[in-house]
């Protein structure tokens, strides 16, 4: 009988790095997404739902292919950005929200 827990898949499904940019596809379960959003909102509270204002959404895509700006999706996008920004060492690189694109599907 094994003492190891059940093996789970890593949430990062695809990672592509170019010279000055990277693209990442992440898959979360509902529980993982809720936990990440809760941790983000604990650190960055948003009582007036101001996270939706100014959210970077690509207007060049058809309406049905764009990210829907719902409260949950916007908070998840900002939470993923916040998590990635905190994981990168500041002495090596930084990422800025104004020049980033995070989309939730």
C-alpha positions as CSV (number, residue, x, y, z in Angstrom):
1,X,0.0,0.0,0.0
2,X,1.4,3.4,-1.1
3,X,1.6,6.3,1.3
4,X,1.7,8.8,-1.6
5,X,-1.4,10.9,-2.2
6,X,-3.4,10.9,-5.4
7,X,-1.4,12.3,-8.3
8,X,-2.8,15.6,-9.6
9,X,-2.1,17.4,-12.8
10,X,-0.3,20.7,-12.7
11,X,-2.5,23.7,-13.5
12,X,-0.1,25.1,-16.1
13,X,-1.0,23.5,-19.4
14,X,1.1,25.5,-21.8
15,X,4.0,27.9,-21.4
16,X,5.7,29.7,-24.2
17,X,8.5,32.3,-23.7
18,X,9.8,34.7,-26.2
19,X,12.5,37.3,-25.9
20,X,10.4,39.8,-24.0
21,X,7.0,38.1,-23.6
22,X,5.5,34.9,-22.4
23,X,2.2,33.1,-22.9
24,X,0.7,30.8,-20.3
25,X,-2.4,28.6,-20.4
26,X,-3.6,27.6,-16.9
27,X,-6.5,25.4,-16.0
28,X,-8.1,25.7,-12.6
29,X,-10.8,23.6,-10.9
30,X,-13.7,25.6,-9.3
31,X,-12.2,25.2,-5.9
32,X,-8.7,26.3,-7.0
33,X,-10.1,29.4,-8.7
34,X,-12.2,30.3,-5.7
35,X,-9.2,29.9,-3.4
36,X,-7.0,32.1,-5.6
37,X,-9.7,34.8,-5.8
38,X,-10.2,34.7,-2.1
39,X,-6.4,35.2,-1.4
40,X,-6.3,38.0,-4.0
41,X,-9.3,39.8,-2.5
42,X,-7.8,39.4,1.0
43,X,-4.7,41.3,-0.1
44,X,-6.4,43.6,-2.6
45,X,-10.0,44.3,-1.4
46,X,-12.5,45.6,-4.0
47,X,-15.6,46.7,-2.2
48,X,-17.0,48.8,-5.1
49,X,-16.2,46.4,-7.9
50,X,-13.6,48.7,-9.4
51,X,-11.6,45.8,-10.8
52,X,-13.9,45.7,-13.8
53,X,-13.1,49.3,-14.8
54,X,-10.2,49.5,-17.1
55,X,-9.8,45.8,-17.5
56,X,-7.7,45.1,-20.7
57,X,-9.9,43.3,-23.1
58,X,-9.1,42.8,-26.8
59,X,-11.6,44.7,-28.9
60,X,-10.3,43.4,-32.2
61,X,-11.8,40.0,-31.6
62,X,-15.5,39.2,-32.4
63,X,-17.9,39.8,-29.5
64,X,-18.6,36.1,-29.0
65,X,-14.8,35.3,-28.8
66,X,-14.0,38.0,-26.2
67,X,-13.7,37.5,-22.5
68,X,-17.0,38.3,-20.8
69,X,-16.4,41.0,-18.2
70,X,-18.1,39.2,-15.3
71,X,-17.1,39.9,-11.7
72,X,-15.8,36.3,-11.2
73,X,-13.8,36.2,-14.4
74,X,-12.3,39.7,-13.9
75,X,-11.3,38.8,-10.3
76,X,-9.8,35.5,-11.5
77,X,-7.8,37.3,-14.2
78,X,-6.5,39.9,-11.8
79,X,-5.7,37.2,-9.2
80,X,-3.7,35.1,-11.7
81,X,-1.7,38.2,-12.7
82,X,-1.2,39.1,-9.0
83,X,0.0,35.5,-8.3
84,X,2.4,35.4,-11.3
85,X,3.8,38.9,-10.4
86,X,4.5,37.9,-6.9
87,X,6.2,34.7,-8.0
88,X,8.7,36.4,-10.3
89,X,11.9,37.6,-8.6
90,X,11.9,41.4,-8.8
91,X,15.7,41.4,-9.2
92,X,15.3,39.4,-12.5
93,X,12.1,40.9,-14.1
94,X,8.8,42.5,-13.4
95,X,5.5,42.5,-15.2
96,X,3.1,45.5,-15.3
97,X,-0.7,45.3,-15.5
98,X,-0.9,48.1,-18.1
99,X,1.2,46.2,-20.6
100,X,-0.3,42.7,-19.8
101,X,-3.2,40.8,-21.2
102,X,-5.0,38.2,-19.1
103,X,-8.1,36.5,-20.4
104,X,-10.5,34.0,-18.8
105,X,-12.5,31.4,-20.8
